[in-house]
Amino acid sequence: MSSISENLKSIQNKIRLAEKRAFRAENSVALVAVSKFHPAESVIEAIKAGQFLFGENRVQEAAAKFDEIRAVGYQPNLHIIGSLQRNKVKEAVRIATCIESVDRIELIEEIEKQAAKINKTIEILFEIHTGEDSKAGFTSEEELENAIKLCSQGAFPHICPRGFMTMAPFTSDTSLIRKSFVTLRNLRDKFQQDYPSLKLSELSMGMSGDYEIAIEEGATIVRIGTAIFGERQG
Ligand SMILES: *Cc1c(COP(=O)(O)O)cnc(C)c1O
């Protein structure tokens, strides 16, 4: 067995155990395997081990890699998880099923425009700033609410909002990490209550170092790179 398939097996086991500990339903947490900085061959190894959902944070790198993988007949799903410039949206919409790193209304408008052009419906998550040293994400709750309201009014017919994403602060203080996940869950609960026509059920939170805490706090998606593919350069 390759180390990638062994790592995947071990992570899936730990996810199932964390679900149990948190009295969560089995398989209520999806694994996004973050393959940034790792080559197409590593992704294909993971696919052969049964992993079909991947995450990338740079659109150009992702497009080259996943075009290559799809050209040889594999059909993995891809989430874009890194901060996105407007001029990369067209390519992001083409290659991804979900853009997790949506942090401003301007981006939502551009995603709608590009998705409409190719008649594709794309899922999005609202990225929220919950940790002191992370810079990404909506910082104004007013702008976030505005975005969610526009979605609920049907302003973006090619966009399906599914929930929220965050990155915990980079710290060894697990109480700060937990606090950031709880903040995201509370925000989800509030907006789900205020906008019942939307299905904002997804909470994408937790990475290699903190995913078990995230699952305890309600994560439905964990994004794990290093623990599957090993250390990356860059
Ligand atoms: C790189 C990255 C991850 C994965 O991080 P690891 O620590 O390697 O598991 C998760 N989320 C985002 C947004 C990332 O950029």
The ligand as an SDF file (V2000), in Angstrom:
LIG
                    3D

 15 15  0  0  0  0  0  0  0  0999 V2000
   -3.6160   24.2790    2.8310 C   0  0  0  0  0  0  0  0  0  0  0  0
   -4.9790   24.4500    3.3490 C   0  0  0  0  0  0  0  0  0  0  0  0
   -5.5890   23.4350    4.1050 C   0  0  0  0  0  0  0  0  0  0  0  0
   -4.8930   22.1420    4.4960 C   0  0  0  0  0  0  0  0  0  0  0  0
   -3.9120   22.3930    5.4460 O   0  0  0  0  0  0  0  0  0  0  0  0
   -3.0800   21.1790    6.1300 P   0  0  0  0  0  0  0  0  0  0  0  0
   -2.5760   21.7820    7.3890 O   0  0  0  0  0  0  0  0  0  0  0  0
   -2.0030   20.8200    5.1680 O   0  0  0  0  0  0  0  0  0  0  0  0
   -4.0130   20.0640    6.3720 O   0  0  0  0  0  0  0  0  0  0  0  0
   -6.8990   23.6550    4.5220 C   0  0  0  0  0  0  0  0  0  0  0  0
   -7.5740   24.7870    4.2250 N   0  0  0  0  0  0  0  0  0  0  0  0
   -7.0100   25.7840    3.5090 C   0  0  0  0  0  0  0  0  0  0  0  0
   -7.8190   27.0100    3.1980 C   0  0  0  0  0  0  0  0  0  0  0  0
   -5.7080   25.6450    3.0490 C   0  0  0  0  0  0  0  0  0  0  0  0
   -5.1590   26.6510    2.3310 O   0  0  0  0  0  0  0  0  0  0  0  0
  1  2  1  0
  2  3  1  0
  2 14  2  0
  3  4  1  0
  3 10  2  0
  4  5  1  0
  5  6  1  0
  6  7  2  0
  6  8  1  0
  6  9  1  0
 10 11  1  0
 11 12  2  0
 12 13  1  0
 12 14  1  0
 14 15  1  0
M  END
$$$$
